[in-house]
Amino acid sequence: MAGVKDLEPYAGNAEGLTAILTDIASTMPNPVVFKVVGYVVNAFEDVTQGDVLYARTSDGQVGKAIANDTLDKAVVAGIAETTVTAGNQVRVIVTGQVAVSTSLDPGELYFLSAASAGALTKTPPTTAGHYVTLVGEAATSNQIVLKIKRPIQLR
């Protein structure tokens, strides 16, 4: 290994970093596919694609989450990938970029709504006793990158 230098074939400066990034970008598949992670579970109520869901502690079935009720209903389990009626299985997406049925503002953070079950809102709840639950950040006008956090109860 005599004569081998660190960073070859790239220069040890900004130009070298640019060359590395260009090489990496040229080897990436086009377009980059966003991976999503989810699970399949029964819904205890009708849910629409894009609804924010919680898992009932009594049986693990999912329904529409809301920020103005119990802690269980404010803990976001994910977002419904499809529309299903009560008693049927729904795929719940927990990580990745997922389509929603409401119009979003790209780059804005979205929270669980206290006004409408299963809905997203840009304005987090401010009423004492309600929960603030970050769901994600809008990537496009109809897709959200999930960044689900635990709810915080307001006092």
C-alpha positions in Angstrom: 0.0 0.0 0.0 3.0 2.3 -0.3 2.2 5.3 -2.3 -1.6 5.2 -1.7 -2.8 8.6 -0.4 -6.0 9.4 1.5 -8.9 10.8 -0.6 -7.7 9.5 -3.9 -9.0 10.0 -6.6 -10.6 13.1 -5.0 -8.9 16.4 -4.0 -9.1 17.1 -0.2 -11.1 20.4 -0.7 -14.5 21.7 -1.8 -13.8 20.6 -5.4 -13.2 17.1 -4.2 -16.3 17.1 -2.2 -18.3 18.3 -5.2 -16.8 15.5 -7.3 -17.7 12.9 -4.6 -21.3 14.1 -4.5 -21.6 14.1 -8.3 -20.3 10.5 -8.4 -22.8 9.4 -5.8 -25.7 11.2 -7.5 -24.8 9.6 -10.8 -25.1 6.1 -9.3 -28.5 6.7 -7.6 -31.6 5.3 -9.3 -33.7 7.9 -11.0 -36.2 8.8 -9.7 -35.4 8.2 -6.0 -38.2 6.1 -4.5 -39.4 7.1 -1.1 -39.7 4.0 1.2 -42.7 3.7 3.4 -43.2 1.5 6.4 -46.6 0.4 7.5 -48.8 -2.4 8.9 -52.2 -3.9 8.2 -54.9 -3.8 10.9 -58.7 -3.7 11.2 -60.4 -0.4 11.4 -63.2 -0.1 13.9 -64.8 2.8 12.0 -64.9 4.1 8.4 -61.6 5.7 7.4 -60.6 7.6 4.4 -57.2 7.6 2.6 -55.0 10.2 4.4 -56.9 10.1 7.7 -54.7 10.4 10.8 -55.3 7.2 12.9 -54.8 6.0 16.5 -54.8 2.4 17.8 -57.4 1.5 20.4 -55.7 0.1 23.4 -58.5 -2.4 24.1 -58.1 -4.4 20.9 -55.5 -2.7 18.7 -58.0 -1.7 16.0 -57.6 1.7 14.4 -59.8 4.8 14.1 -59.6 8.5 13.5 -57.3 10.3 15.9 -58.3 13.6 17.5 -56.4 16.0 19.8 -59.2 17.1 22.1 -60.1 13.8 23.7 -58.1 11.2 25.6 -54.3 10.6 25.4 -55.0 7.3 23.6 -56.9 9.2 20.8 -54.0 11.8 20.5 -51.3 9.2 20.0 -50.9 8.9 16.3 -50.4 5.4 15.0 -50.0 6.5 11.4 -52.0 7.6 8.3 -54.5 5.5 6.3 -53.1 4.5 2.9 -56.5 3.6 1.6 -60.2 4.2 2.2 -62.0 1.3 4.0 -65.3 0.8 5.9 -65.5 -0.3 9.5 -64.5 -3.9 10.1 -62.1 -4.1 7.1 -58.3 -4.1 7.0 -56.4 -0.9 6.3 -52.7 -0.3 5.8 -51.4 2.2 8.3 -48.3 4.1 7.1 -45.9 5.0 10.0 -42.8 6.2 8.2 -42.1 7.8 4.8 -44.0 10.0 2.4 -47.7 9.4 2.0 -50.5 10.9 0.1 -53.4 12.7 1.9 -56.7 13.8 0.6 -56.4 17.4 1.9 -54.5 20.3 0.3 -51.2 21.0 2.0 -48.7 23.8 1.9 -45.2 22.4 1.0 -42.7 22.9 3.8 -45.3 23.6 6.5 -45.5 21.4 9.6 -48.9 19.6 10.2 -50.4 18.6 13.5 -53.3 16.4 14.6 -56.5 18.5 14.6 -58.6 19.1 17.7 -61.5 20.3 15.5 -62.0 17.3 13.2 -61.3 13.6 13.8 -58.6 12.2 11.5 -57.7 15.6 10.1 -54.4 17.5 9.8 -53.9 21.2 10.7 -51.1 23.7 10.3 -52.2 25.4 13.6 -51.6 23.2 16.6 -54.3 23.2 19.4 -53.9 26.0 22.0 -56.7 25.0 24.5 -55.8 23.6 27.9 -56.4 19.9 28.1 -55.9 19.4 24.3 -52.9 17.6 22.9 -50.3 18.9 20.4 -49.2 16.0 18.2 -46.8 16.7 15.3 -47.6 14.4 12.4 -45.2 15.6 9.7 -44.1 18.1 7.1 -45.8 18.7 3.8 -43.6 17.6 0.9 -46.1 18.6 -1.9 -49.6 19.9 -2.0 -51.0 16.4 -1.4 -48.1 14.4 0.3 -46.7 14.5 3.8 -43.4 13.2 5.1 -44.3 11.6 8.4 -42.4 12.8 11.5 -44.8 11.5 14.1 -44.1 12.6 17.7 -45.7 11.8 21.1 -48.5 14.1 22.1 -48.0 16.9 24.6 -51.0 17.9 26.7 -51.5 21.6 27.1 -52.2 23.0 30.6 
